Amino acid sequence: MPSRRELANAIRALSMDAVQKAKSGHPGAPMGMADIAEVLWNDFLRHNPANPDWVDRDRFVLSNGHGSMLIYSLLHLSGYDVSIEDLKQFRQLHSKTPGHPEYGETPGVETTTGPLGQGLANAVGMALAEKILAAQFNKPGYEIVDHYTYFFAGDGCLMEGISHEACSLAGVLGLGKLIGFYDDNGISIDGDVAGWFRDNTPKRFEAYGWHVIRDVDGHNAEEVRAAIEEARKHADKPSLICCRTVIGFGSPNKAGTEGVHGAALGEDEVAATRENIGWPHEPFTVPEEIRKGWDARDKGRQLEDEWDAKFAAYEAEFPMLAAEFRRRMSGALPKDWPAVCEKLLATMLEGKSVAATRKASQMALDIIGPALPEFIGGSADLTGSNNTYFKGSKGITHEDASGNYVYYGVREFAMGAVMNGLALHGGFIPYGGTFLVFSDYMRNAIRMAALMNQGSIFVLTHDSIGLGEDGPTHQPVEHIASLRMIPNMSLWRPCDTVETAVAWKAAVERRDGPTILALTRQNLPHQQRDDAQVKNIARGGYVLRDVDGAPDVILIATGSEVGLAMEAADRLAADGVNARVVSMPNVNVFAAQDRKYIDSVLPREVTARVVIEAGVSDAWHRWAGPNGRFVCMDRFGVSAPAEIAFQYFGFTVDNVVKAARDSMAEK
């Protein structure tokens, strides 16, 4: 039987070989953390390589994702569908082994990591998901949800601010099945971290409420094993195992230096490392006895079979709960979801409410929330302003995780990444609120949701200068345009209660990418529509007000400016000008429609157009055309009551009418 060090050396050899072949990559972290990974994966991690989606598997997250050859080596050696040929294609086009781990590209990769600290925060979300599902579904003697979340993180992850936000929240919520490994090697890209990172990490995590295990020799398997056993005994709080390691362990000339962090070792150093660690095998060659020592397929199959038997007994005792668990973990919506949506739309149409769309959003949540047990809401300390708390919401606490609402505190970035972790775990549709302007704080988490095709829902209120007196620091200007530009994003800016209802329906049903709901603070009027118009809201843009014959000018507006467009159209009509109003609550969805539909809404021959939106104009040129005019915000806002601010920046009927006439004059 191979020794632990020999098993770990397989990771080191595969990692340096793959990086060397690619002539790029990060061999230091895999070589430094190989001994820790060997103990965790061979002695503790419950997983089934034949079924990477087994619902009760332990989750493993490599937060320091630049060390991706560590996880690729682990997946290959333990029996996942990651071959030696895949390792040879490290960092190559369309391979299963991209430069950083990518969810959906490699079986066994639980989340996309690379932006440091976010994997750690995703792991917090996964651990939170486990705790909530266990509270909602487990019964005495039937612990069908019972798994751990493990993460690896380096100095870079812990320097990033998101690590403070997420780890603080994890301590508050008592996520006892979250265990992290801190790769304390003292080196980052610029060299010895002592010049810029001197935190007392153990004390810091103890202050968060974590159980901290200090000064573990990360190259001593028995110390690592003992630390994991100790961490698993502390069910009331997350644990951090602080491991002292040598980056690039085994490299005789580069170990312990920044030179091994982010570059291939070089042929000579690879050969010297082989000799130094006693690995006489050719590149990408793993002896059969070492493969057998790593192979987790039989063990994994047995673990899943045991869980299947446990779940079968649970199903016999609690058939309705078992069916609901299956549904939620599969991602299917409840059977009565269509009826819920019919009720939602009917309620909004009947009410004809004059309401802020943030309030309309809460009205929608009051209807759909109780029908979606998988809903997990929250807000970054703005619950009363975001209106994200619906009838039936229940806060999640350290002591009681059976609820469906997370008080994230002022932690926008962590909220976004934790939401992604909840979505990745399965069993939940997460939504979370903050002010639109603070989407800047969590922008990379929003981007990662889009990159990973995760259906997180971001409720972003106070969407323009309409929030008024708080002034330019809180008035978003460029945010909507920049968020629309994220690939795979779906951003809704509804103009009234009906469009808000349609937006929520679309957000819930969109499971292959994130949705942003940009909502107003100020009240907006109800717009009258026929059945066809209501149906076309879901297409992202539609004709809200039309004219007999060809229009002379088209007014394109979103959100709070739709009402202004309607008033301007009435003024133009009184002057004999035929003005069509197009409401475009979702530019992303509208742009994806077929050409015939787009042309029916925005006929190419009608070149007189005005775009009205309280945000920057740059991204609107596509729809405005060469003769278009803009009533937009191409500067920062001001502190003033909303109506004064709108008037000051030209969001008036007179200005829209002037813009329409100027555009018509270009013909």
N, C-alpha and C positions, 0 to 999 in steps of 0.2 A: 504494500500500500504506500503510495507516495506520501511524503511529509507535507505538512501545511505549507511550508516555504516553497516546496516544489510546485504545489498547486497554485500558489500565488505567483510564482515566477512565470507560469503560463500566461497570466494577464500581462506581466511586464514584457515578455517576449512578443506576444501578439501586438501589443500596443506600440512598441518601438518599431516593429516591422511594418505595420500599417502606415504609421506616420512617415517612416523613411521612404516607403514606396510612393506615397502621395507627395512627398517632399514638402509637406506642411502639416500642421496639427500641433497637439499639445501632449507630449509624452510624459511630462513631469507628474501631473496629478494621478494618472493611472498607475504609474510605477510606484508613487508614494503611498497610494491608498490600497494597493493590491492586497496586502495582508489583512486589512480591516474588511474589505469586500469578501475575501475568502471565508472568513469566519461567519459573517452575516449571512451570506448566500448558502453556505453549506450546512450551517448549524441551526439557523433560525428562520430564514425567509420561507414562508408558506406560499408556494406558487406552483403552477402547473404549466410547464413549457408547451405542452400540447394544446392548451387552452388559455391563451394570454388574457382572455376576458372573463375567466371564472370570477364570479361576483364576490366571493369571500376571500380572495387572495390578499396577501399583504401587498401594499404599494411601496415601491422603491423609487425615489426621485434623486437624480444626480443634479443638484442645484448648480454646482460648478460645471455646467454643461460643456465647457471647452474641453474637459477631460473625457470626451465622448467615447474614446476607445476603451475606457474602463467598462462602460455599460455594454458596448458591443461585444467585448471579449466575454463578459459574464453571460450574455444572452447566448452567444455561440457555444461556449463551453458547457452550459447547463442544459442545452438541448432545444432552444428555440429555433425557429426557422430563419436562422442567420448563419449562413455557410462560410467556409473559408474563402470562397470566391467573393462573397459579400464583403468580407474584411479586406480582401485585396483591392476592392473598389472603393475603399474609404475616401470620402470627399470627392467622388466622381459623379458625373451627371446621372441622375435617375437611380442611384444606388440605394440600398437599404441602410447605408452607413454614411449619412451626410455629416458635414463638419460639426454640427451640434445636433444633439438628439431631437428628432422631430416626431411629435405624436402623429400616428397614422401612417408613417413611413416605415417604421421598424416594429415588428411584433415584440411586445414586452416593454416598449418605451411608454411610460404613463403620461408624460407631459413634455412639451417642447421647452427646453432650457437653453441657456446661453446668456440672456440678459440677467446678470448676476442678482441673486436674491429672490427672483420671481419663482424659481422652482421650490425654494424653501416655503414661500407663501402659498404656492399651490398645494404643497404637502400639508400645510395648516388646514386648507380647505378640505382636503381628502380626509384628514383625521376628524375634522368637524363633521363631515358627512357620515363617517362611521359611527360617531357618537350619537348623532341624531337618529339615524336609522335603527341603531341598537335600542334606543329609548322608545322608538315608535313600534318596533316589530318584535323584539325579543320577549320571550316568556320564560318563567322559571323552568329550567331544564331544557330549554330550546333556544340556545344562543346562536341563532342562524347568522347574525351579524357579529363577527368577532375576529377582527384582524387589525394588524398594526400598519402604521405608515412610517417608513424610515427615509431619512434624507441625508445626503452627503453635502457638505458646504465648506467652502474655503474662506480665507481671509477676505477675498473680494465680496463674497456674498454678505458677510457680516459688516463690511464697511458700508454697503448700500443702505440707504435709509429705510427701504421697504422691510429689511430684516428687523429693524426696531419695531416698526408698526405691527408686523405680522406676529412676531414672537411675543410681544407684549399682549396681544389679543389672545394668543394660544394659552398663555399663562392664566389670564382672567377666566377663560372658558374651561380650564382644567382638562386639556386634551391628553389624557394619560396614556393613550396608545400612539402618541407621536414621539419618536425617538430620533434625534439628530446626531450626526457625527461631525465634529468640527475638525477639519484637516489643518492643524496648527503647525504649518511648516515654515512660517516666517518669511516667505518669499512671494512676491507678486511680480508683475512684468517689469517694474522699475527697479527691482532689487529687494534688499532687506526692508521689510515693512516697518521696522522700528522707526524709520524716519517719518512715517505718516500714519501709523496705526499702533497705538499703545493702549487700547482699551483693556481693562481687566475683564475679559470676556466671561469667566466664571461668575464673578460678582454681578456683572450686568444681567446674566440670565437668571441668577438667583433672585435678583430684584424683580424680574418679570414674573416670578412664581414658578420657575422651572426647577426640577431636580437636576443638579449638575454633578457630574463625575469628572474629577480633575486628573490631569497628569497621567493619562493612560499612554503607555508606549504603543504607538500604532503599528509597530513592527513585531510586537509580542502577542501571539495569538491567544495565549491564555489570559493575558490582561484584558484584551479586547472581549473575549468571551465572558469573563467575569463581569465586565462593565455592562454588557448587554443584559445579562441575567439580573443584575442589580436594577437597571433601568426598568425592566419589565415588572418589577415588584412594586413600582410606584404608580399605581393606577389612578391617582388623584391629580397628577400633574405631568406635563411633558418633561422629557429628559434630554439633556445635552451631554454627550460623551466627548470630552476634549482630548483629542489624540495628538500627541507629539509625533510628527513624521518627518522624513527627509524627502523633499521633492526630488523626483528622478532617482529614487532609491535603486542602487545597483550600478549606476553609471559611475565608473571610477574617476572621471575627470569633470563631470558636469553636475553630479548630484549635489543638492543643497545650494544651487545657484539659479539665478534667473535665466541662465543659458539653456536650461532644460524645460523651461515653462512653455514656450510657444514656438518651438522650432524642432525640426528633425535633428536627431543626434549626430547624423553623419555616419558614413559607412564604417570608418575606423572606430568611432566610439560605440557603434552597435556591436561590432566584433569584440571590442574590449569588454563591453557589458555582458555579452554572452559568456565570455570566459570568467568574468568576475562573479556571476551568479550561478555558474555551473550549469549552463544551458547549451549543450553542444549540438543542438538540433538545427536543421536548416530553417530559413525563414518560413513562417506560417506552418510549421510542422509541430504537432502536439502528439507526444507518444500515447499509445493506446491506454496504458495504465493510468496516465494522468487524465485522459478523457473519461475513463470509468470513474475516477475519483470525483469528477465534476458533474457527471450526468444526473440530472434531477428528474428525468421523465417518469421513471417508475414511482419514485416517492411522490411526485406531483399528482400522478394519476390516483394513487392511493389516498392522498389528502382530499382530492375532489370527490372521490367515491364515498369517503366517510362523510363529507359534508352533504352529499346527495342523499345519503341514508338518513342523516339528521333532518334534512329538509323534508323528506318524505314523511317522517313521523310528525313533524310540525304541521305539514299540510293535512294530514289525517285528523289532527287535533284542532287546527285552526284554519279551515279551508278558505274562508273569506280573506283572512290576513295573508295567507300564502299567495292567493291569486293577486291581491293588491301588490304584494312585494314583487311578484313576477312582472306585473304590468309596469311598475315604476322602474325597475331595473332594465326593462327592455326599452324604455323611452316612449312607449305608446301612451297616448292621451286617453282619458276616461271615455267610455262608450257614450256617455251623455254629453260629451263636449259640444257637438253640433247644436244640441238643444240649449246649452248654456249660452252659446254665441248668439242664437236667435233671440234669447231673452235679453242679452246685453244690448244688441242693436235696437230691439224694439223699445227698451227702456230709454235709451238715449234719443231715439226719434220722437217718442211720445213726450218726453220732458221738455224739449226745445229750450233747454236751460241756457241762460246767460251765465257762463262760468269760466274761470281760469282753467286752462287745460290741465294744470296740475291737480285741480279739484275734480275735473272730469276723469282724470286718471284714477283718482281714489274712488270715484263712483263706479268705474269699471272694475276696479279691484274688489269692491264690495260684492260684486256679482260673480266674478270668475274665481276669486281667491278661495272661497269655501268649496268650490268644485274641483280644486286642484291640490290634493294633499302633497304633491311634490313641490309646490311653491315654497321657496325659502327666500324671504324678503330681507330688507335691511336698509340702513341709511348711515351715512358718515356724519352722525350727530346732527342731522337735519330732518328728523322724522316728521315733525310738525310742519315743516316748510315744503318738504318733498311730497307729503301726503302719501307715503308708502305703507302706512299701517292701515289695514282694512279690518272690517268686522270679522273676528275670528283669528286675528293675529295673536300670537303668544310668544313672548320673548324667550330666548334660549339663555340659560344660565349654567354656571359651573355645576350646580346641584340638579337642575332639571333641563335635560336636553330634548325633551319631547315636543318642543314648540316649533315655530316656523318663521321666526323673525330674529335677526341678529342686530344688536346695537353695536355697530362697528367702531363708534367713537370717531374722532377726527383723524381718520386713517384711510383716506381715499384710495391710495395706491394699493395698500393691503386689501381693502375691500374688493377692488377689481380682481386681484390675483386670487384671493380666497374664493370669490365667486367662480372663477375659472376652475379652481380645484374641486369645488362642489359639483360643477357640471361634468368634469372629467371623471370623477368617481362614479357618477351614475346615481339615478334615483331622485334627482332634483332638477327643478328649473329655477335657477337663482336670478333674483333681480335686486338691484341696489341703487340707492339714490344719493345724489349730491347736487350742488349747483353746477350748471353747464360750464361756467368759467373754471371750475375746479377739476374738470375733466383733464386739464393739463397735468394735474398731480398723478393721475392714474392712466395717462394716455398709453403707456407701453403695455399695460395689462389689457386695455381695450384692443390694442393692436394684436396682442398675443391670442386673444379670444378669436379674432378674425383669422389669424394664421392657422389656428388649430381647429377651426370650424366648430367652435363651441357656442351654444345658444344662450350665453349670458345676456341679460337684459339690463341696460343701463338707463335709469330714470334720471334725466338731467333737467332740472327745473330752473326757473329764473333765466329764460333763454335769450334775453336781449336787453336793450336799454329800457325795456318796459318794467324792469325791477326798480328803476327810479333812483331814489335818494342815496343808495349805497355807492353809487358812482362808478367810475371807470374801472376800479379794481375788481368790481363784481359784475360788470356788464360785459358779457362775451361779445366779441365782434368777429374774430377770425375762426372761432371754434367750429361752428357748424360746417363751414366750407372745408376746413381741414379734416374733420371727421368723416365727411362724405367721401373724401378722397382715399380713405383706407380701403384696399381691396377686400371684397367679401363683407363689407359693412352695409347695414340697412338702417338708415336714419329717417325717422318720422318726425315731422314738425306739423302737428295737426292744427287746424284752425278753429275747431269747436268740439263739442262733446261727441258728435257722430264720428268725425275723423279720428278722435282719440280712441273710441271703441274699436274701430277698424284696425288701428295701429296696435292695440293690445292683442287683438285676435291674431294678427300677423306675427307679432313678436313671440307669442306662446307657441305657435305652430312652426316657427322657424327653428329647427333643431340643428341646422348645418352652418350656423354663423350667428354672430351677435347682432343685437338690435339696440339702437339708441332712440329713446323717446325724449325729444326736446320740447319742454312744456313751459307755458307762461305762468307768471305770477299774477298778471292782470286779467280781468274778466274779458271774455270775447263773446260776440253775439252768435246765436244759432243761425246757420245758413239753411235756407230752404232747398230741398232736392227732390227729384223724382226717383223712382226705384232704380232706373238705369244709372243715374248719377251716383247713387249710394253704392251700387255694385262696382262702379269704376274707381271708387276711392282706392280699392285694393290694388289697382294698377299703377299707383304712385302719383299720377297726374290725370286730370280730367277737366272737362268743360263744366264749370259751375254756373256761369251765366253766358247765354248765347244770344245771337241776334238773327233776324231774318236775313237770309242771303249771306254773302261773304262779309266777314268783319273788316273794318277799316284798320283796326289796331287790336292787338292782343295784350292784355295785362296779365302777367304771370306773377303769382304771389304765393307765399307760404305762411302758415301760422297766423300770428296776430295781424299780419299785413293783408290778409285776404279780405277782411272787412273793409279796409281802406280801399282796396281795389274795387270792391263792389260799389262803394260810394262814388268813387271816381267814374266808374262806368255809367252810373246813373246821371252824373253831371254831363258827361260826354254825350250821352243819349239825348239829353235835353237840348244840346247844341247841334243835334243831327249827326253825331258821329257814332257809328256802330262799333261798340267795344265788347269784345269777348273777354271773359275772365276765366283764367285757368288756375285752379288750385293745384299745387304740386307738393303735397305733403311728404312725398318720398321720392327724391330725385334719383336715388339708386335704383329703385324698383321701376320707375318710369323709363329710365334709360335702357332697361332690359326688355322692354316691350317690343313687339314686332314693328317694323317700319310703317306698316299700314295704319296701326293704331296711333303711333306717334304723329304721323302726318295728319290724321283726322283731328287731333287735338291742336297741333301747331302746324297748320298748312304752310308749306314752303313758300307759296306765292304771297303770303301775308308777311311782309318783312318789317312792318311797323310793329314794334313790340316794346313793352316796358316791363322790366323786372323790379319787383318791390319786395325787399327783404331787409330786415334790420341786422344785416351782417355784411361782410365784405363782398364786393361785386365780382372779383376776379374769375371765380369758377362758373359764373353765369353766362359768359360770352357764348358758350356753345348753344344755349337756348335763346339768347337774345338776338343773335344774328348780327350782320354787319351794320344794320340800321337801328339796332336796339339802343334803348336808353335805360338808365339804372337809377332807382331810388333806393339806395343802399347805404351802408355804413363803412366808409373807407378811412375812418379815423377812430380813435378811442372816444368813449362816451363822456358824460358829464354827470355830476351829482345834482339831481333836480327831480321833482315829481315826474312820473312817467309821461303824463300828457304834455308837460312843458318840454321834456327831453325830445319826445317825438316831433313836436312842432319845431324845435330848434334845429333839428337835423333834417327837416324837410319832408317828414312823413305826414303830409297834408294832402287833402283833395286837390288843392290848387297846384301843388308841385307835381302830382301825378298827372293831372290834366295837361300841364305844360310839357312834361316829358313825353306824353302821348302825341301831342301836336308836333313837337320837335322831331320825333321819330317818323311821323307821317310825312313831314316835310322833306325827308331824305329820299323819298321815292323818285 
